[in-house]
Amino acid sequence: MLKKNILDRYDKTEDGKYIIAFRTESYKALFNEYDFSSSFTNRDLKEDFVEYLIDCVEEIGRKNKFVIKAHLPEREKSEKVEKRLTEGLKNYFYYLIRLAKKEIRHITTKIVFNFALSIGLLIVIFFASKNREESSSVLFMIFSEGLYVAIWVLMWPVFSDFLFDLRGEIKKIKFYRRIIDSEFDITYYSE
């Protein structure tokens, strides 16, 4: 019921897609003002605008389709502005995908390293216990138990990173792709 109430706040297109609408005084207002010397399509979007888009897409949910609709002043009407705005929006989310993929590589490297080190310690324990005498010393028992603890300490992040962190980054990529693949519409208002 709460989800339906939230969705009631959004207008819909004729074909049933939810409309994420925003109005701005200038398309430049959507971009970070600190990097106006770079080419327009590579600029960062303003953080509050990105948060607004992400919050709206999360509210709409995975099962519902949506359209992003910009309302710009009539004086900015041009194909060049439309192209720059559309490319800037898509490029920013492609950038976020690249960051998520970089994080996936980092997590995967950490998983492989911890797993390999754990297997190495397990092999050390195996060969050390095979070569020990029946009357094993207390020192050896403490050493082998310490290695078992070290293996568990190394393996816990493997499971945690694999089950939670890696999955979270993959979800982010799917989410950002959904925004990139969405329809983007621009309308103009007279001032």
C-alpha positions as CSV (number, residue, x, y, z in Angstrom):
1,M,0.0,0.0,0.0
2,L,2.8,2.4,0.9
3,K,4.6,1.7,-2.4
4,K,1.4,2.4,-4.3
5,N,1.0,5.8,-2.5
6,I,4.6,6.7,-3.4
7,L,4.0,5.7,-7.1
8,D,0.9,7.9,-7.2
9,R,3.1,11.0,-6.9
10,Y,4.5,10.3,-10.4
11,D,2.7,11.1,-13.6
12,K,2.6,8.4,-16.3
13,T,3.1,8.4,-20.1
14,E,0.4,7.1,-22.3
15,D,2.1,3.7,-22.5
16,G,2.3,3.5,-18.6
17,K,5.9,4.5,-17.9
18,Y,6.5,6.6,-14.9
19,I,7.8,10.1,-15.5
20,I,10.8,11.4,-13.5
21,A,10.5,15.1,-14.2
22,F,12.7,18.0,-13.3
23,R,12.8,21.7,-14.2
24,T,15.9,23.8,-14.3
25,E,16.7,27.4,-15.2
26,S,19.6,26.2,-17.4
27,Y,20.9,22.8,-18.5
28,K,24.3,24.0,-17.1
29,A,22.8,24.1,-13.6
30,L,22.7,20.3,-13.7
31,F,26.5,20.0,-14.0
32,N,29.2,20.6,-11.5
33,E,30.4,24.2,-12.0
34,Y,34.0,23.4,-11.1
35,D,34.9,21.6,-14.3
36,F,33.4,23.8,-17.1
37,S,36.7,23.7,-19.0
38,S,36.3,20.0,-19.9
39,S,34.2,18.8,-22.8
40,F,30.6,19.0,-21.8
41,T,29.8,15.3,-22.2
42,N,32.4,14.3,-19.6
43,R,31.3,16.7,-16.9
44,D,30.1,15.6,-13.5
45,L,26.5,16.0,-12.7
46,K,25.7,17.9,-9.5
47,E,25.4,15.6,-6.5
48,D,21.9,16.7,-5.5
49,F,20.6,16.1,-9.1
50,V,22.1,12.6,-9.1
51,E,20.6,11.8,-5.7
52,Y,17.2,13.0,-7.0
53,L,17.4,10.7,-10.0
54,I,18.6,7.7,-8.0
55,D,15.9,8.2,-5.3
56,C,13.2,8.4,-8.0
57,V,14.4,5.3,-9.8
58,E,14.5,3.4,-6.4
59,E,11.0,4.6,-5.5
60,I,9.6,3.5,-8.9
61,G,11.2,0.1,-8.5
62,R,12.8,-2.5,-10.7
63,K,9.6,-3.8,-12.2
64,N,8.3,-0.5,-13.5
65,K,9.6,1.4,-16.5
66,F,10.3,5.1,-16.4
67,V,11.1,8.1,-18.6
68,I,13.4,11.0,-17.5
69,K,11.9,14.2,-18.5
70,A,13.8,17.5,-18.4
71,H,12.0,20.9,-18.6
72,L,14.3,23.6,-19.9
73,P,13.8,27.2,-20.7
74,E,12.8,28.0,-24.3
75,R,15.9,30.1,-24.9
76,E,18.1,26.9,-24.6
77,K,16.2,25.0,-27.3
78,S,18.7,23.5,-29.7
79,E,19.7,20.0,-30.8
80,K,23.2,20.7,-29.5
81,V,21.9,21.3,-25.9
82,E,19.7,18.2,-26.1
83,K,22.6,16.1,-27.3
84,R,25.0,17.5,-24.6
85,L,22.5,17.0,-21.9
86,T,21.6,13.5,-22.9
87,E,25.3,12.5,-23.4
88,G,26.3,14.2,-20.1
89,L,23.7,12.2,-18.2
90,K,24.6,8.9,-19.8
91,N,28.4,9.5,-19.5
92,Y,28.1,10.2,-15.8
93,F,26.3,6.9,-15.2
94,Y,28.8,5.1,-17.4
95,Y,31.5,6.7,-15.1
96,L,29.7,5.3,-12.1
97,I,29.6,1.9,-13.8
98,R,33.4,2.1,-14.4
99,L,33.9,2.9,-10.7
100,A,31.7,-0.1,-9.7
101,K,33.7,-2.4,-12.0
102,K,36.9,-1.1,-10.5
103,E,35.6,-1.9,-7.1
104,I,34.6,-5.4,-8.3
105,R,38.2,-6.0,-9.5
106,H,39.5,-4.8,-6.1
107,I,37.1,-7.1,-4.2
108,T,37.9,-10.1,-6.5
109,T,41.6,-9.5,-6.0
110,K,41.1,-9.5,-2.3
111,I,39.0,-12.7,-2.4
112,V,41.6,-14.5,-4.5
113,F,44.5,-13.4,-2.3
114,N,42.8,-14.4,0.9
115,F,41.6,-17.7,-0.6
116,A,45.1,-18.6,-1.9
117,L,46.7,-17.7,1.4
118,S,44.2,-19.8,3.3
119,I,44.9,-22.8,1.0
120,G,48.6,-22.3,1.4
121,L,48.2,-22.3,5.2
122,L,46.0,-25.4,5.0
123,I,48.8,-27.2,3.0
124,V,51.4,-26.2,5.6
125,I,49.2,-27.6,8.3
126,F,48.6,-30.8,6.3
127,F,52.3,-31.5,5.7
128,A,53.4,-30.4,9.1
129,S,50.9,-32.7,10.8
130,K,51.8,-35.6,8.5
131,N,55.5,-35.3,9.4
132,R,55.1,-34.8,13.1
133,E,55.8,-37.5,15.6
134,E,53.0,-39.3,17.6
135,S,54.2,-37.6,20.8
136,S,53.5,-34.1,19.5
137,S,54.7,-31.2,21.5
138,V,52.4,-28.6,23.0
139,L,54.2,-25.9,21.0
140,F,53.3,-27.7,17.7
141,M,49.6,-28.0,18.8
142,I,49.5,-24.3,19.6
143,F,51.1,-23.5,16.2
144,S,48.7,-25.7,14.3
145,E,45.6,-24.3,16.1
146,G,46.9,-20.8,15.4
147,L,47.1,-21.6,11.7
148,Y,43.5,-22.9,11.8
149,V,42.4,-19.7,13.4
150,A,44.4,-17.7,10.8
151,I,42.7,-19.7,8.0
152,W,39.2,-18.8,9.4
153,V,40.2,-15.2,9.8
154,L,41.3,-15.1,6.1
155,M,38.3,-17.1,4.8
156,W,35.7,-14.9,6.6
157,P,36.3,-11.9,4.3
158,V,36.2,-14.3,1.3
159,F,32.6,-15.3,2.1
160,S,31.5,-11.9,3.2
161,D,33.0,-10.1,0.2
162,F,31.6,-12.7,-2.2
163,L,28.1,-12.8,-0.7
164,F,27.6,-9.1,0.1
165,D,30.1,-6.6,-1.4
166,L,30.4,-8.2,-4.8
167,R,26.7,-8.6,-5.1
168,G,26.2,-5.0,-4.1
169,E,28.5,-3.7,-6.8
170,I,26.8,-5.9,-9.4
171,K,23.4,-4.5,-8.3
172,K,24.8,-1.0,-8.7
173,I,25.9,-1.7,-12.3
174,K,22.4,-3.1,-13.2
175,F,20.8,0.0,-11.6
176,Y,23.0,2.5,-13.4
177,R,22.5,0.6,-16.7
178,R,18.7,1.0,-16.1
179,I,19.1,4.7,-15.9
180,I,21.4,4.8,-19.0
181,D,18.9,2.7,-21.0
182,S,15.9,4.7,-20.0
183,E,14.2,7.1,-22.4
184,F,15.2,10.7,-22.0
185,D,12.8,13.4,-23.1
186,I,13.3,17.2,-23.1
187,T,10.5,19.8,-23.2
188,Y,10.7,23.5,-23.1
189,Y,8.9,26.2,-21.2
190,S,8.5,29.9,-21.9
191,E,9.8,32.3,-19.3
